Amino acid sequence: MKSTIAENYKRIREEIPEDVSIVVAAKTRTKEEIIEVIDAGAEIIGENYVQEAEKIYQLLGDRAKAVKWHMIGELQKNKINKALRVFDVIETVDSLKKADDINKRAERQERFVRVFIEINIGSEFTKAGVRPEYEAVIELAEHISNLKYLKLNGLMTMGPRAGNPEESRPYFKKTKEFFEKIRALDLPNVEMDYLSMGMSNSYQVAIEEGANMVRLGTVIFGERACSLT
Ligand SMILES: *Cc1c(COP(=O)(O)O)cnc(C)c1O
């Protein structure tokens, strides 16, 4: 018999170490599906699109406020204001300009925003993410460190999309190295707490390589009807 969303979430929660957070990747899922996973104990919901997140957030009522919201898709400039009203963390900061744009709007809303730097590691299919070079990554970390309304709190990477999860291992290792390097700089206003990497097909490998945050959709909800990236 097919297991339910609640069973899937609880099983994975028990399977992985306690200090690893699960971001439930909720794109394309219905209100009912998201309610089921929150009631099963989910604490973080990840959304790729601001409009979809806003809509679900409103539909969920009190449940929306009981969980944290992470932006895991590309954030367009004209959506930043709205995004700041929904999201607790923006995992996809990948340029100096994007950091500046978010900071400016955060200042206007008088809010402090936790952000992760997204590293584009081994994913030829997407342009999202800073190129995986030491200088580029450090430059962005130092830049964010100087922005008053942003707090750098971790790194995120997609890694290669499909295929054998073992093939992702070197990319996860490399991202972990960037993570440790930024941490060692001990920059003001930076707390490198979270390393967000690993998805449904690769989360075990990601955890072995040091991820303490994994983003899971398919293993919890089942296959998506249409494959959005
Ligand atoms: C969809 C998505 C995930 C989850 O992917 P699954 O393979 O369904 O687990 C993780 N991270 C991001 C950025 C995504 O867009």
The ligand as an SDF file (V2000), in Angstrom:
LIG
                    3D

 15 15  0  0  0  0  0  0  0  0999 V2000
   11.9570   21.0850   -5.8340 C   0  0  0  0  0  0  0  0  0  0  0  0
   13.1770   21.4600   -5.0720 C   0  0  0  0  0  0  0  0  0  0  0  0
   13.7130   20.6160   -4.0930 C   0  0  0  0  0  0  0  0  0  0  0  0
   13.1490   19.2520   -3.7770 C   0  0  0  0  0  0  0  0  0  0  0  0
   13.2620   18.3930   -4.8620 O   0  0  0  0  0  0  0  0  0  0  0  0
   12.8000   16.8780   -4.7430 P   0  0  0  0  0  0  0  0  0  0  0  0
   13.6620   16.1740   -5.7090 O   0  0  0  0  0  0  0  0  0  0  0  0
   11.3580   16.8440   -5.1100 O   0  0  0  0  0  0  0  0  0  0  0  0
   13.0210   16.4460   -3.3450 O   0  0  0  0  0  0  0  0  0  0  0  0
   14.8230   21.0720   -3.4010 C   0  0  0  0  0  0  0  0  0  0  0  0
   15.3810   22.2630   -3.6370 N   0  0  0  0  0  0  0  0  0  0  0  0
   14.8980   23.0940   -4.5610 C   0  0  0  0  0  0  0  0  0  0  0  0
   15.5600   24.4000   -4.7620 C   0  0  0  0  0  0  0  0  0  0  0  0
   13.7910   22.7130   -5.3160 C   0  0  0  0  0  0  0  0  0  0  0  0
   13.3250   23.5580   -6.2480 O   0  0  0  0  0  0  0  0  0  0  0  0
  1  2  1  0
  2  3  1  0
  2 14  2  0
  3  4  1  0
  3 10  2  0
  4  5  1  0
  5  6  1  0
  6  7  2  0
  6  8  1  0
  6  9  1  0
 10 11  1  0
 11 12  2  0
 12 13  1  0
 12 14  1  0
 14 15  1  0
M  END
$$$$
